[in-house]
Amino acid sequence: MAKIRTGRVGEQIKKELSLLIQTELKDPRIGFITVTGVDVTNDLSQAKVYLSVLGDEEQKTSSLKALDKANGYLRSELGKRIRLRHIPELIFKIDESIAYGSRIEKLLSDIDKDEK
């Protein structure tokens, strides 16, 4: 039963954070960010937020720094939008799975071109 609740809370945090980052944050260091997933611990004390950032490594690190600076604001806004007694601590991480998948796809297309 706890797994179902943490999944629902994670999805709600993902939805609300996506909206907050796109509409509310005005930091110029934040580039084009997509929230790809949120993993919440069973006791709802921490939430790992996985982000996909469009750009190079410098843009990724500057976006992470800007989000870490806005962590308190994001948690307070989440508290207003989601009815929880305690809002989880947000831990931002870069999700490399999309870049990894596109690299694999490029390698497969190169192999296919070589065969023809």
Biopython code that builds the backbone (N, CA, C, O; Angstrom):
import numpy as np
from Bio.PDB.StructureBuilder import StructureBuilder

atoms = [
    (1, "MET", "N", (0.814, -1.188, 0.000)),
    (1, "MET", "CA", (0.000, 0.000, 0.000)),
    (1, "MET", "C", (0.864, 1.260, 0.000)),
    (1, "MET", "O", (0.500, 2.266, -0.609)),
    (2, "ALA", "N", (2.015, 1.202, 0.690)),
    (2, "ALA", "CA", (2.892, 2.371, 0.750)),
    (2, "ALA", "C", (3.500, 2.681, -0.608)),
    (2, "ALA", "O", (3.716, 3.846, -0.942)),
    (3, "LYS", "N", (3.780, 1.636, -1.399)),
    (3, "LYS", "CA", (4.353, 1.842, -2.727)),
    (3, "LYS", "C", (3.396, 2.618, -3.624)),
    (3, "LYS", "O", (3.823, 3.459, -4.414)),
    (4, "ILE", "N", (2.110, 2.336, -3.501)),
    (4, "ILE", "CA", (1.119, 3.032, -4.319)),
    (4, "ILE", "C", (1.097, 4.510, -3.959)),
    (4, "ILE", "O", (1.042, 5.370, -4.839)),
    (5, "ARG", "N", (1.139, 4.801, -2.662)),
    (5, "ARG", "CA", (1.086, 6.195, -2.217)),
    (5, "ARG", "C", (2.339, 6.948, -2.648)),
    (5, "ARG", "O", (2.240, 8.081, -3.120)),
    (6, "THR", "N", (3.512, 6.344, -2.497)),
    (6, "THR", "CA", (4.737, 7.036, -2.902)),
    (6, "THR", "C", (4.752, 7.272, -4.412)),
    (6, "THR", "O", (5.258, 8.294, -4.876)),
    (7, "GLY", "N", (4.206, 6.344, -5.167)),
    (7, "GLY", "CA", (4.111, 6.533, -6.615)),
    (7, "GLY", "C", (3.211, 7.696, -6.976)),
    (7, "GLY", "O", (3.538, 8.498, -7.851)),
    (8, "ARG", "N", (2.067, 7.786, -6.298)),
    (8, "ARG", "CA", (1.142, 8.896, -6.570)),
    (8, "ARG", "C", (1.745, 10.233, -6.165)),
    (8, "ARG", "O", (1.615, 11.223, -6.885)),
    (9, "VAL", "N", (2.405, 10.259, -5.007)),
    (9, "VAL", "CA", (3.038, 11.495, -4.548)),
    (9, "VAL", "C", (4.148, 11.897, -5.515)),
    (9, "VAL", "O", (4.289, 13.076, -5.839)),
    (10, "GLY", "N", (4.934, 10.931, -5.978)),
    (10, "GLY", "CA", (6.000, 11.207, -6.935)),
    (10, "GLY", "C", (5.478, 11.786, -8.235)),
    (10, "GLY", "O", (6.054, 12.731, -8.774)),
    (11, "GLU", "N", (4.395, 11.226, -8.739)),
    (11, "GLU", "CA", (3.803, 11.744, -9.984)),
    (11, "GLU", "C", (3.244, 13.149, -9.792)),
    (11, "GLU", "O", (3.359, 13.991, -10.683)),
    (12, "GLN", "N", (2.645, 13.402, -8.647)),
    (12, "GLN", "CA", (2.103, 14.733, -8.372)),
    (12, "GLN", "C", (3.230, 15.760, -8.251)),
    (12, "GLN", "O", (3.111, 16.879, -8.750)),
    (13, "ILE", "N", (4.324, 15.378, -7.586)),
    (13, "ILE", "CA", (5.472, 16.276, -7.469)),
    (13, "ILE", "C", (6.064, 16.544, -8.845)),
    (13, "ILE", "O", (6.428, 17.680, -9.150)),
    (14, "LYS", "N", (6.164, 15.525, -9.672)),
    (14, "LYS", "CA", (6.690, 15.679, -11.030)),
    (14, "LYS", "C", (5.851, 16.670, -11.826)),
    (14, "LYS", "O", (6.391, 17.553, -12.492)),
    (15, "LYS", "N", (4.548, 16.527, -11.757)),
    (15, "LYS", "CA", (3.644, 17.415, -12.499)),
    (15, "LYS", "C", (3.761, 18.856, -12.018)),
    (15, "LYS", "O", (3.875, 19.778, -12.826)),
    (16, "GLU", "N", (3.733, 19.046, -10.713)),
    (16, "GLU", "CA", (3.773, 20.403, -10.164)),
    (16, "GLU", "C", (5.144, 21.052, -10.371)),
    (16, "GLU", "O", (5.223, 22.246, -10.660)),
    (17, "LEU", "N", (6.226, 20.277, -10.225)),
    (17, "LEU", "CA", (7.556, 20.843, -10.445)),
    (17, "LEU", "C", (7.761, 21.255, -11.892)),
    (17, "LEU", "O", (8.391, 22.277, -12.163)),
    (18, "SER", "N", (7.236, 20.470, -12.824)),
    (18, "SER", "CA", (7.344, 20.831, -14.237)),
    (18, "SER", "C", (6.687, 22.183, -14.488)),
    (18, "SER", "O", (7.250, 23.041, -15.167)),
    (19, "LEU", "N", (5.495, 22.365, -13.935)),
    (19, "LEU", "CA", (4.798, 23.640, -14.103)),
    (19, "LEU", "C", (5.555, 24.784, -13.425)),
    (19, "LEU", "O", (5.689, 25.866, -13.997)),
    (20, "LEU", "N", (6.047, 24.545, -12.216)),
    (20, "LEU", "CA", (6.767, 25.592, -11.495)),
    (20, "LEU", "C", (8.032, 26.022, -12.227)),
    (20, "LEU", "O", (8.305, 27.216, -12.345)),
    (21, "ILE", "N", (8.801, 25.060, -12.717)),
    (21, "ILE", "CA", (10.058, 25.388, -13.395)),
    (21, "ILE", "C", (9.785, 26.142, -14.686)),
    (21, "ILE", "O", (10.505, 27.085, -15.014)),
    (22, "GLN", "N", (8.761, 25.745, -15.417)),
    (22, "GLN", "CA", (8.473, 26.392, -16.694)),
    (22, "GLN", "C", (7.878, 27.782, -16.532)),
    (22, "GLN", "O", (8.198, 28.681, -17.309)),
    (23, "THR", "N", (7.018, 27.974, -15.538)),
    (23, "THR", "CA", (6.281, 29.234, -15.464)),
    (23, "THR", "C", (6.780, 30.187, -14.392)),
    (23, "THR", "O", (6.782, 31.398, -14.615)),
    (24, "GLU", "N", (7.202, 29.691, -13.243)),
    (24, "GLU", "CA", (7.483, 30.560, -12.110)),
    (24, "GLU", "C", (8.945, 31.002, -12.007)),
    (24, "GLU", "O", (9.216, 32.147, -11.645)),
    (25, "LEU", "N", (9.878, 30.120, -12.319)),
    (25, "LEU", "CA", (11.294, 30.455, -12.143)),
    (25, "LEU", "C", (11.781, 31.336, -13.289)),
    (25, "LEU", "O", (11.586, 31.021, -14.463)),
    (26, "LYS", "N", (12.415, 32.442, -12.923)),
    (26, "LYS", "CA", (12.883, 33.409, -13.918)),
    (26, "LYS", "C", (14.406, 33.497, -13.977)),
    (26, "LYS", "O", (14.947, 34.445, -14.546)),
    (27, "ASP", "N", (15.091, 32.535, -13.405)),
    (27, "ASP", "CA", (16.549, 32.541, -13.384)),
    (27, "ASP", "C", (17.088, 32.304, -14.800)),
    (27, "ASP", "O", (16.710, 31.319, -15.435)),
    (28, "PRO", "N", (17.955, 33.177, -15.308)),
    (28, "PRO", "CA", (18.474, 32.985, -16.674)),
    (28, "PRO", "C", (19.403, 31.780, -16.814)),
    (28, "PRO", "O", (19.652, 31.318, -17.928)),
    (29, "ARG", "N", (19.922, 31.264, -15.685)),
    (29, "ARG", "CA", (20.803, 30.090, -15.756)),
    (29, "ARG", "C", (20.032, 28.821, -16.083)),
    (29, "ARG", "O", (20.611, 27.841, -16.551)),
    (30, "ILE", "N", (18.724, 28.838, -15.838)),
    (30, "ILE", "CA", (17.910, 27.651, -16.088)),
    (30, "ILE", "C", (17.575, 27.602, -17.572)),
    (30, "ILE", "O", (16.902, 28.484, -18.106)),
    (31, "GLY", "N", (18.055, 26.560, -18.219)),
    (31, "GLY", "CA", (17.805, 26.395, -19.635)),
    (31, "GLY", "C", (16.518, 25.627, -19.872)),
    (31, "GLY", "O", (15.570, 25.719, -19.092)),
    (32, "PHE", "N", (16.499, 24.878, -20.948)),
    (32, "PHE", "CA", (15.335, 24.068, -21.276)),
    (32, "PHE", "C", (15.416, 22.770, -20.473)),
    (32, "PHE", "O", (16.225, 21.891, -20.771)),
    (33, "ILE", "N", (14.566, 22.663, -19.453)),
    (33, "ILE", "CA", (14.598, 21.530, -18.522)),
    (33, "ILE", "C", (13.302, 20.749, -18.624)),
    (33, "ILE", "O", (12.217, 21.325, -18.701)),
    (34, "THR", "N", (13.430, 19.429, -18.623)),
    (34, "THR", "CA", (12.285, 18.542, -18.564)),
    (34, "THR", "C", (12.440, 17.641, -17.346)),
    (34, "THR", "O", (13.488, 17.025, -17.155)),
    (35, "VAL", "N", (11.407, 17.564, -16.528)),
    (35, "VAL", "CA", (11.416, 16.662, -15.382)),
    (35, "VAL", "C", (11.019, 15.284, -15.901)),
    (35, "VAL", "O", (9.882, 15.076, -16.323)),
    (36, "THR", "N", (11.968, 14.341, -15.866)),
    (36, "THR", "CA", (11.708, 13.022, -16.441)),
    (36, "THR", "C", (11.178, 12.024, -15.421)),
    (36, "THR", "O", (10.527, 11.048, -15.795)),
    (37, "GLY", "N", (11.446, 12.253, -14.144)),
    (37, "GLY", "CA", (10.958, 11.316, -13.140)),
    (37, "GLY", "C", (11.235, 11.800, -11.734)),
    (37, "GLY", "O", (12.099, 12.647, -11.509)),
    (38, "VAL", "N", (10.487, 11.250, -10.790)),
    (38, "VAL", "CA", (10.677, 11.569, -9.377)),
    (38, "VAL", "C", (10.580, 10.269, -8.593)),
    (38, "VAL", "O", (9.588, 9.547, -8.693)),
    (39, "ASP", "N", (11.621, 9.972, -7.808)),
    (39, "ASP", "CA", (11.623, 8.823, -6.915)),
    (39, "ASP", "C", (11.497, 9.329, -5.489)),
    (39, "ASP", "O", (12.344, 10.087, -5.017)),
    (40, "VAL", "N", (10.445, 8.912, -4.804)),
    (40, "VAL", "CA", (10.202, 9.341, -3.432)),
    (40, "VAL", "C", (10.502, 8.168, -2.507)),
    (40, "VAL", "O", (10.140, 7.028, -2.801)),
    (41, "THR", "N", (11.169, 8.454, -1.381)),
    (41, "THR", "CA", (11.444, 7.401, -0.411)),
    (41, "THR", "C", (10.138, 6.986, 0.267)),
    (41, "THR", "O", (9.141, 7.705, 0.216)),
    (42, "ASN", "N", (10.163, 5.808, 0.905)),
    (42, "ASN", "CA", (8.946, 5.278, 1.526)),
    (42, "ASN", "C", (8.395, 6.170, 2.632)),
    (42, "ASN", "O", (7.182, 6.234, 2.827)),
    (43, "ASP", "N", (9.269, 6.855, 3.354)),
    (43, "ASP", "CA", (8.796, 7.725, 4.435)),
    (43, "ASP", "C", (8.518, 9.154, 3.961)),
    (43, "ASP", "O", (8.228, 10.028, 4.778)),
    (44, "LEU", "N", (8.603, 9.397, 2.664)),
    (44, "LEU", "CA", (8.320, 10.700, 2.040)),
    (44, "LEU", "C", (9.230, 11.813, 2.564)),
    (44, "LEU", "O", (8.821, 12.973, 2.620)),
    (45, "SER", "N", (10.451, 11.468, 2.943)),
    (45, "SER", "CA", (11.364, 12.491, 3.447)),
    (45, "SER", "C", (12.236, 13.076, 2.346)),
    (45, "SER", "O", (12.668, 14.225, 2.445)),
    (46, "GLN", "N", (12.499, 12.301, 1.298)),
    (46, "GLN", "CA", (13.342, 12.768, 0.199)),
    (46, "GLN", "C", (12.703, 12.411, -1.123)),
    (46, "GLN", "O", (12.022, 11.395, -1.256)),
    (47, "ALA", "N", (12.940, 13.278, -2.107)),
    (47, "ALA", "CA", (12.484, 13.021, -3.465)),
    (47, "ALA", "C", (13.635, 13.325, -4.415)),
    (47, "ALA", "O", (14.121, 14.454, -4.479)),
    (48, "LYS", "N", (14.066, 12.301, -5.153)),
    (48, "LYS", "CA", (15.095, 12.501, -6.166)),
    (48, "LYS", "C", (14.385, 12.895, -7.453)),
    (48, "LYS", "O", (13.568, 12.144, -7.986)),
    (49, "VAL", "N", (14.709, 14.079, -7.939)),
    (49, "VAL", "CA", (14.078, 14.616, -9.141)),
    (49, "VAL", "C", (15.071, 14.471, -10.282)),
    (49, "VAL", "O", (16.154, 15.056, -10.248)),
    (50, "TYR", "N", (14.701, 13.692, -11.292)),
    (50, "TYR", "CA", (15.565, 13.459, -12.447)),
    (50, "TYR", "C", (15.190, 14.435, -13.548)),
    (50, "TYR", "O", (14.023, 14.562, -13.921)),
    (51, "LEU", "N", (16.223, 15.135, -14.071)),
    (51, "LEU", "CA", (16.017, 16.198, -15.045)),
    (51, "LEU", "C", (16.775, 15.907, -16.324)),
    (51, "LEU", "O", (17.874, 15.353, -16.308)),
    (52, "SER", "N", (16.173, 16.288, -17.414)),
    (52, "SER", "CA", (16.841, 16.251, -18.702)),
    (52, "SER", "C", (17.040, 17.697, -19.144)),
    (52, "SER", "O", (16.077, 18.451, -19.283)),
    (53, "VAL", "N", (18.305, 18.079, -19.366)),
    (53, "VAL", "CA", (18.633, 19.455, -19.723)),
    (53, "VAL", "C", (19.181, 19.467, -21.140)),
    (53, "VAL", "O", (20.088, 18.707, -21.479)),
    (54, "LEU", "N", (18.617, 20.342, -21.959)),
    (54, "LEU", "CA", (19.081, 20.484, -23.330)),
    (54, "LEU", "C", (20.299, 21.394, -23.338)),
    (54, "LEU", "O", (20.226, 22.534, -22.881)),
    (55, "GLY", "N", (21.407, 20.904, -23.848)),
    (55, "GLY", "CA", (22.620, 21.713, -23.910)),
    (55, "GLY", "C", (23.851, 20.927, -23.511)),
    (55, "GLY", "O", (23.809, 19.708, -23.341)),
    (56, "ASP", "N", (24.951, 21.655, -23.366)),
    (56, "ASP", "CA", (26.219, 21.010, -23.026)),
    (56, "ASP", "C", (26.367, 20.878, -21.512)),
    (56, "ASP", "O", (25.454, 21.203, -20.753)),
    (57, "GLU", "N", (27.535, 20.393, -21.089)),
    (57, "GLU", "CA", (27.772, 20.131, -19.668)),
    (57, "GLU", "C", (27.716, 21.410, -18.833)),
    (57, "GLU", "O", (27.247, 21.388, -17.695)),
    (58, "GLU", "N", (28.189, 22.516, -19.389)),
    (58, "GLU", "CA", (28.174, 23.781, -18.650)),
    (58, "GLU", "C", (26.741, 24.231, -18.366)),
    (58, "GLU", "O", (26.443, 24.711, -17.272)),
    (59, "GLN", "N", (25.863, 24.078, -19.343)),
    (59, "GLN", "CA", (24.461, 24.451, -19.143)),
    (59, "GLN", "C", (23.794, 23.526, -18.132)),
    (59, "GLN", "O", (22.949, 23.965, -17.352)),
    (60, "LYS", "N", (24.168, 22.253, -18.139)),
    (60, "LYS", "CA", (23.604, 21.311, -17.172)),
    (60, "LYS", "C", (24.000, 21.679, -15.754)),
    (60, "LYS", "O", (23.162, 21.685, -14.852)),
    (61, "THR", "N", (25.280, 21.987, -15.553)),
    (61, "THR", "CA", (25.732, 22.319, -14.205)),
    (61, "THR", "C", (25.151, 23.648, -13.735)),
    (61, "THR", "O", (24.797, 23.785, -12.563)),
    (62, "SER", "N", (25.046, 24.631, -14.632)),
    (62, "SER", "CA", (24.475, 25.917, -14.217)),
    (62, "SER", "C", (22.991, 25.778, -13.915)),
    (62, "SER", "O", (22.486, 26.437, -13.006)),
    (63, "SER", "N", (22.288, 24.940, -14.652)),
    (63, "SER", "CA", (20.871, 24.713, -14.373)),
    (63, "SER", "C", (20.689, 24.013, -13.034)),
    (63, "SER", "O", (19.777, 24.347, -12.278)),
    (64, "LEU", "N", (21.551, 23.040, -12.736)),
    (64, "LEU", "CA", (21.484, 22.355, -11.442)),
    (64, "LEU", "C", (21.764, 23.307, -10.285)),
    (64, "LEU", "O", (21.099, 23.244, -9.251)),
    (65, "LYS", "N", (22.750, 24.192, -10.458)),
    (65, "LYS", "CA", (23.058, 25.162, -9.411)),
    (65, "LYS", "C", (21.890, 26.112, -9.182)),
    (65, "LYS", "O", (21.566, 26.443, -8.041)),
    (66, "ALA", "N", (21.263, 26.548, -10.266)),
    (66, "ALA", "CA", (20.123, 27.462, -10.140)),
    (66, "ALA", "C", (18.953, 26.777, -9.449)),
    (66, "ALA", "O", (18.271, 27.397, -8.633)),
    (67, "LEU", "N", (18.711, 25.503, -9.764)),
    (67, "LEU", "CA", (17.620, 24.770, -9.111)),
    (67, "LEU", "C", (17.925, 24.514, -7.639)),
    (67, "LEU", "O", (17.022, 24.547, -6.803)),
    (68, "ASP", "N", (19.192, 24.259, -7.320)),
    (68, "ASP", "CA", (19.557, 24.090, -5.916)),
    (68, "ASP", "C", (19.341, 25.387, -5.135)),
    (68, "ASP", "O", (18.937, 25.359, -3.972)),
    (69, "LYS", "N", (19.614, 26.522, -5.781)),
    (69, "LYS", "CA", (19.362, 27.816, -5.137)),
    (69, "LYS", "C", (17.868, 28.039, -4.905)),
    (69, "LYS", "O", (17.470, 28.621, -3.896)),
    (70, "ALA", "N", (17.044, 27.572, -5.843)),
    (70, "ALA", "CA", (15.595, 27.785, -5.758)),
    (70, "ALA", "C", (14.894, 26.659, -5.008)),
    (70, "ALA", "O", (13.665, 26.591, -5.017)),
    (71, "ASN", "N", (15.644, 25.782, -4.365)),
    (71, "ASN", "CA", (15.082, 24.614, -3.687)),
    (71, "ASN", "C", (14.047, 25.006, -2.635)),
    (71, "ASN", "O", (12.971, 24.412, -2.574)),
    (72, "GLY", "N", (14.360, 25.986, -1.820)),
    (72, "GLY", "CA", (13.432, 26.426, -0.774)),
    (72, "GLY", "C", (12.144, 26.984, -1.351)),
    (72, "GLY", "O", (11.054, 26.684, -0.864)),
    (73, "TYR", "N", (12.274, 27.797, -2.390)),
    (73, "TYR", "CA", (11.082, 28.352, -3.047)),
    (73, "TYR", "C", (10.224, 27.242, -3.648)),
    (73, "TYR", "O", (9.001, 27.249, -3.513)),
    (74, "LEU", "N", (10.881, 26.281, -4.317)),
    (74, "LEU", "CA", (10.133, 25.185, -4.944)),
    (74, "LEU", "C", (9.411, 24.351, -3.895)),
    (74, "LEU", "O", (8.267, 23.948, -4.105)),
    (75, "ARG", "N", (10.069, 24.087, -2.762)),
    (75, "ARG", "CA", (9.416, 23.307, -1.702)),
    (75, "ARG", "C", (8.232, 24.053, -1.104)),
    (75, "ARG", "O", (7.201, 23.446, -0.813)),
    (76, "SER", "N", (8.368, 25.352, -0.918)),
    (76, "SER", "CA", (7.249, 26.116, -0.343)),
    (76, "SER", "C", (6.078, 26.171, -1.319)),
    (76, "SER", "O", (4.923, 26.080, -0.901)),
    (77, "GLU", "N", (6.356, 26.318, -2.603)),
    (77, "GLU", "CA", (5.277, 26.331, -3.599)),
    (77, "GLU", "C", (4.623, 24.954, -3.706)),
    (77, "GLU", "O", (3.407, 24.855, -3.874)),
    (78, "LEU", "N", (5.428, 23.888, -3.608)),
    (78, "LEU", "CA", (4.857, 22.541, -3.609)),
    (78, "LEU", "C", (3.948, 22.351, -2.401)),
    (78, "LEU", "O", (2.904, 21.706, -2.493)),
    (79, "GLY", "N", (4.352, 22.916, -1.272)),
    (79, "GLY", "CA", (3.533, 22.820, -0.067)),
    (79, "GLY", "C", (2.187, 23.497, -0.231)),
    (79, "GLY", "O", (1.192, 23.047, 0.336)),
    (80, "LYS", "N", (2.147, 24.567, -0.997)),
    (80, "LYS", "CA", (0.881, 25.259, -1.245)),
    (80, "LYS", "C", (-0.013, 24.476, -2.204)),
    (80, "LYS", "O", (-1.239, 24.533, -2.109)),
    (81, "ARG", "N", (0.614, 23.742, -3.130)),
    (81, "ARG", "CA", (-0.146, 23.062, -4.180)),
    (81, "ARG", "C", (-0.504, 21.619, -3.838)),
    (81, "ARG", "O", (-1.519, 21.105, -4.310)),
    (82, "ILE", "N", (0.315, 20.964, -3.026)),
    (82, "ILE", "CA", (0.082, 19.565, -2.665)),
    (82, "ILE", "C", (-0.224, 19.503, -1.173)),
    (82, "ILE", "O", (0.485, 20.105, -0.366)),
    (83, "ARG", "N", (-1.246, 18.797, -0.816)),
    (83, "ARG", "CA", (-1.636, 18.704, 0.594)),
    (83, "ARG", "C", (-0.894, 17.555, 1.268)),
    (83, "ARG", "O", (-1.382, 16.426, 1.321)),
    (84, "LEU", "N", (0.290, 17.864, 1.777)),
    (84, "LEU", "CA", (1.081, 16.916, 2.551)),
    (84, "LEU", "C", (1.502, 17.587, 3.845)),
    (84, "LEU", "O", (1.668, 18.806, 3.894)),
    (85, "ARG", "N", (1.672, 16.804, 4.879)),
    (85, "ARG", "CA", (2.112, 17.364, 6.155)),
    (85, "ARG", "C", (3.552, 17.858, 6.054)),
    (85, "ARG", "O", (3.880, 18.937, 6.548)),
    (86, "HIS", "N", (4.410, 17.064, 5.413)),
    (86, "HIS", "CA", (5.807, 17.443, 5.214)),
    (86, "HIS", "C", (6.127, 17.274, 3.731)),
    (86, "HIS", "O", (5.861, 16.228, 3.140)),
    (87, "ILE", "N", (6.693, 18.308, 3.151)),
    (87, "ILE", "CA", (7.120, 18.235, 1.753)),
    (87, "ILE", "C", (8.519, 17.605, 1.727)),
    (87, "ILE", "O", (9.388, 18.013, 2.498)),
    (88, "PRO", "N", (8.745, 16.626, 0.857)),
    (88, "PRO", "CA", (10.050, 15.959, 0.825)),
    (88, "PRO", "C", (11.182, 16.913, 0.440)),
    (88, "PRO", "O", (10.974, 17.903, -0.261)),
    (89, "GLU", "N", (12.370, 16.589, 0.912)),
    (89, "GLU", "CA", (13.566, 17.314, 0.502)),
    (89, "GLU", "C", (13.832, 16.976, -0.958)),
    (89, "GLU", "O", (13.821, 15.803, -1.330)),
    (90, "LEU", "N", (14.071, 17.984, -1.787)),
    (90, "LEU", "CA", (14.266, 17.779, -3.220)),
    (90, "LEU", "C", (15.756, 17.637, -3.527)),
    (90, "LEU", "O", (16.564, 18.488, -3.156)),
    (91, "ILE", "N", (16.100, 16.552, -4.206)),
    (91, "ILE", "CA", (17.472, 16.296, -4.633)),
    (91, "ILE", "C", (17.443, 16.208, -6.157)),
    (91, "ILE", "O", (16.823, 15.306, -6.720)),
    (92, "PHE", "N", (18.116, 17.150, -6.821)),
    (92, "PHE", "CA", (18.088, 17.214, -8.279)),
    (92, "PHE", "C", (19.254, 16.435, -8.864)),
    (92, "PHE", "O", (20.395, 16.569, -8.422)),
    (93, "LYS", "N", (18.945, 15.610, -9.876)),
    (93, "LYS", "CA", (19.960, 14.808, -10.564)),
    (93, "LYS", "C", (19.702, 14.883, -12.061)),
    (93, "LYS", "O", (18.560, 14.995, -12.507)),
    (94, "ILE", "N", (20.786, 14.818, -12.828)),
    (94, "ILE", "CA", (20.682, 14.822, -14.288)),
    (94, "ILE", "C", (20.368, 13.411, -14.761)),
    (94, "ILE", "O", (21.011, 12.447, -14.344)),
    (95, "ASP", "N", (19.374, 13.298, -15.636)),
    (95, "ASP", "CA", (18.983, 12.010, -16.209)),
    (95, "ASP", "C", (19.672, 11.867, -17.564)),
    (95, "ASP", "O", (19.355, 12.585, -18.512)),
    (96, "GLU", "N", (20.607, 10.940, -17.643)),
    (96, "GLU", "CA", (21.382, 10.739, -18.865)),
    (96, "GLU", "C", (20.759, 9.700, -19.794)),
    (96, "GLU", "O", (21.330, 9.408, -20.844)),
    (97, "SER", "N", (19.620, 9.141, -19.444)),
    (97, "SER", "CA", (19.062, 8.043, -20.229)),
    (97, "SER", "C", (18.634, 8.486, -21.622)),
    (97, "SER", "O", (18.740, 7.702, -22.565)),
    (98, "ILE", "N", (18.158, 9.703, -21.779)),
    (98, "ILE", "CA", (17.737, 10.169, -23.097)),
    (98, "ILE", "C", (18.945, 10.335, -24.011)),
    (98, "ILE", "O", (18.900, 9.934, -25.174)),
    (99, "ALA", "N", (20.025, 10.922, -23.495)),
    (99, "ALA", "CA", (21.248, 11.074, -24.281)),
    (99, "ALA", "C", (21.835, 9.710, -24.617)),
    (99, "ALA", "O", (22.332, 9.500, -25.723)),
    (100, "TYR", "N", (21.780, 8.784, -23.663)),
    (100, "TYR", "CA", (22.294, 7.436, -23.896)),
    (100, "TYR", "C", (21.481, 6.732, -24.981)),
    (100, "TYR", "O", (22.043, 6.073, -25.855)),
    (101, "GLY", "N", (20.171, 6.873, -24.920)),
    (101, "GLY", "CA", (19.305, 6.258, -25.933)),
    (101, "GLY", "C", (19.542, 6.829, -27.319)),
    (101, "GLY", "O", (19.549, 6.084, -28.298)),
    (102, "SER", "N", (19.737, 8.137, -27.419)),
    (102, "SER", "CA", (19.983, 8.739, -28.732)),
    (102, "SER", "C", (21.347, 8.320, -29.275)),
    (102, "SER", "O", (21.517, 8.169, -30.485)),
    (103, "ARG", "N", (22.320, 8.131, -28.380)),
    (103, "ARG", "CA", (23.643, 7.663, -28.817)),
    (103, "ARG", "C", (23.549, 6.241, -29.364)),
    (103, "ARG", "O", (24.147, 5.934, -30.396)),
    (104, "ILE", "N", (22.808, 5.377, -28.685)),
    (104, "ILE", "CA", (22.618, 4.004, -29.153)),
    (104, "ILE", "C", (21.917, 3.998, -30.511)),
    (104, "ILE", "O", (22.287, 3.244, -31.411)),
    (105, "GLU", "N", (20.907, 4.843, -30.643)),
    (105, "GLU", "CA", (20.176, 4.920, -31.915)),
    (105, "GLU", "C", (21.077, 5.388, -33.050)),
    (105, "GLU", "O", (20.982, 4.883, -34.168)),
    (106, "LYS", "N", (21.951, 6.350, -32.768)),
    (106, "LYS", "CA", (22.885, 6.837, -33.780)),
    (106, "LYS", "C", (23.862, 5.733, -34.179)),
    (106, "LYS", "O", (24.157, 5.561, -35.361)),
    (107, "LEU", "N", (24.367, 4.983, -33.192)),
    (107, "LEU", "CA", (25.284, 3.886, -33.504)),
    (107, "LEU", "C", (24.607, 2.815, -34.359)),
    (107, "LEU", "O", (25.211, 2.283, -35.290)),
    (108, "LEU", "N", (23.354, 2.505, -34.038)),
    (108, "LEU", "CA", (22.631, 1.509, -34.827)),
    (108, "LEU", "C", (22.376, 1.988, -36.252)),
    (108, "LEU", "O", (22.446, 1.201, -37.195)),
    (109, "SER", "N", (22.084, 3.270, -36.408)),
    (109, "SER", "CA", (21.865, 3.788, -37.768)),
    (109, "SER", "C", (23.176, 3.817, -38.548)),
    (109, "SER", "O", (23.171, 3.610, -39.761)),
    (110, "ASP", "N", (24.304, 4.072, -37.870)),
    (110, "ASP", "CA", (25.605, 4.023, -38.543)),
    (110, "ASP", "C", (25.933, 2.613, -39.002)),
    (110, "ASP", "O", (26.472, 2.426, -40.092)),
    (111, "ILE", "N", (25.614, 1.621, -38.184)),
    (111, "ILE", "CA", (25.834, 0.220, -38.563)),
    (111, "ILE", "C", (24.971, -0.134, -39.762)),
    (111, "ILE", "O", (25.422, -0.816, -40.682)),
    (112, "ASP", "N", (23.739, 0.328, -39.749)),
    (112, "ASP", "CA", (22.814, 0.042, -40.848)),
    (112, "ASP", "C", (23.314, 0.679, -42.148)),
    (112, "ASP", "O", (23.189, 0.076, -43.214)),
    (113, "LYS", "N", (23.874, 1.879, -42.073)),
    (113, "LYS", "CA", (24.422, 2.546, -43.279)),
    (113, "LYS", "C", (25.636, 1.806, -43.807)),
    (113, "LYS", "O", (25.818, 1.693, -45.019)),
    (114, "ASP", "N", (26.478, 1.293, -42.896)),
    (114, "ASP", "CA", (27.672, 0.567, -43.307)),
    (114, "ASP", "C", (27.323, -0.731, -44.013)),
    (114, "ASP", "O", (28.028, -1.140, -44.936)),
    (115, "GLU", "N", (26.248, -1.385, -43.597)),
    (115, "GLU", "CA", (25.836, -2.651, -44.212)),
    (115, "GLU", "C", (25.307, -2.434, -45.621)),
    (115, "GLU", "O", (25.460, -3.306, -46.476)),
    (116, "LYS", "N", (24.701, -1.310, -45.873)),
    (116, "LYS", "CA", (24.128, -1.030, -47.191)),
    (116, "LYS", "C", (25.205, -0.490, -48.074)),
    (116, "LYS", "O", (24.953, -0.181, -49.238)),
]
sb = StructureBuilder()
sb.init_structure("model")
sb.init_model(0)
sb.init_chain("A")
sb.init_seg("    ")
for serial, (resi, resn, name, xyz) in enumerate(atoms, 1):
    if name == "N":
        sb.init_residue(resn, " ", resi, " ")
    sb.init_atom(name, np.array(xyz, "f"), 0.0, 1.0, " ", f" {name:<3s}", serial, name[0])
structure = sb.get_structure()
